[in-house]
Amino acid sequence: MYLETKEFQHQYFYGDFDRWVVTVNCVGVMGAGLALAFRQKFPSLASRFNELKIVPGSITEIDKFLFVATKNHWRNPSKLEWVENIIISMSELKGRTKLVDIGCQNGGLNRNDVRDLYKKYLSEGEGVFVNVS
């Protein structure tokens, strides 16, 4: 997949994309960051997500949304190895995917570390757009 960074001015859930990445924890709490924005904009899909059992480092797809579990519990920091597993799985996707620097905002990871993983695994093909706003 090709990696392109663009600034989207806080309009994350808009645009011509096949899917959007939503960062989540494994206990199902959507109380901050991108998960909270998703829950507020798509409450019925958030309810469907809460019924699932997910594990750290995994991707769960519902409709056009990829829920990526970067944390076990919302209180804990994200783990870079889980983010790396997610990015490796994303490298197999086709189409246009919009994502953020996963695990960085509320997960505490270093953006440069995550972007290095993007460059390592998502540099071939096309369709990954990182929201940098």
Stockholm file with secondary structure:
# STOCKHOLM 1.0

chainA/1-133         MYLETKEFQHQYFYGDFDRWVVTVNCVGVMGAGLALAFRQKFPSLASRFNELKIVPGSITEIDKFLFVATKNHWRNPSKLEWVENIIISMSELKGRTKLVDIGCQNGGLNRNDVRDLYKKYLSEGEGVFVNVS
#=GR chainA/1-133 SS CCEEEECCTTCTTCSSCSEEEEEEETTCCCCSHHHHHHHHHCHHHHHHHHTSCCCTTCEEEETTEEEEEEESSTTSCCCHHHHHHHHHHHTTCCSCEEECCTTTTTTCCCHHHHHHHHHHHSCSSSCEEEECC
#=GC SS_cons         CCEEEECCTTCTTCSSCSEEEEEEETTCCCCSHHHHHHHHHCHHHHHHHHTSCCCTTCEEEETTEEEEEEESSTTSCCCHHHHHHHHHHHTTCCSCEEECCTTTTTTCCCHHHHHHHHHHHSCSSSCEEEECC
//
